[in-house]
């Protein structure tokens, strides 16, 4: 039996195209449940992708801070207490990017004797925090909507409130699109979840806008009704975030990646069959373990060479795969198992 120790690779892949559902239905689905790109469309090495994640967090944090500052100015001009509370909420939500920033920074640390796979899984812990914040947003939005339905509130400074809601929505949705795009590119489920979190904040600001418009049109119940609708929207986003983050925690990968790996390994000359392929995400990088049956007439050096070449093929065929451990076993009479 020959073993191949894992190697780190930096390489270039062709872009992978995904079919998205066209039309209004597809647009709505993409907002609430973005297409899951388990394999990223472009390739960076571990340090580059972590740096891209940190840059995305920094830029989005700056944009959200500027958005909140703009809302503070409107609060000062309008004197709206309700709007002040919403602005404070936006400030606090912007700071949830900090744990993800820390996670990306830690993920670049080298593996140790205790943490032999490195610190990539810190991203998943940050993802859990983001999921918790989205859930909290849904709870707060639902509670506020019910309270306003039971005890209607008068909205003062309707024009200023609507402007603040518009600014909040534009800022948060821009950040959402940016985080989701970068998260997909580097393969970070946590950053995508944080983008979805920004989208829920954008929904909240949109609720402020629509509520103000409803009140201006003489329909005060628009405030709690829109609040309830936004709560449902946040729950839909929460479902997507929970799905993606928990798949990573449970070592879930796109089955198409496994199929690609199996085909690639089976095509390597000298490989009789592929016993097994296992993959897992460690942060925003993929790791694979594979077992191959090779020609039993090969000596140890030749089997090792085949395993090495198979590992090389694998890291070039599967996006975001940076490490692989290949085991080569001598095939016996075409049997799948060997002692």
ABEGO torsion letter per residue (X at the ends): XBBBBBBBBBBBBBBBBBBBBBEAAAAAAAAABBBBBABBABBBBAAAAAAAAAAAAAAAAAAAAAAAAAAAAAAAAAGBAAAAAAAAAAAAAAAAAAAAAAAAAAAABBBBAABAAEAAAAAAAAAAAAAAAAAAAAAAAAAAAAAAAABBBBBBGAAAAAAAAAAAAAAAAAAAAAAAAAAAAAGBAAAAAAAAAAAAAAAAAAAAAAAAAAAAAGBAAAAAAAAAAAAAAAAAAAAAAAAAAAAAAAGBBBAAAAAAAAAAAAABBGBABBABBBBBBBEABBBBBBBBBBBAABBAAAAAAAAAAAAAAAAAABBGBABBBBBBBBBBGGBABBX
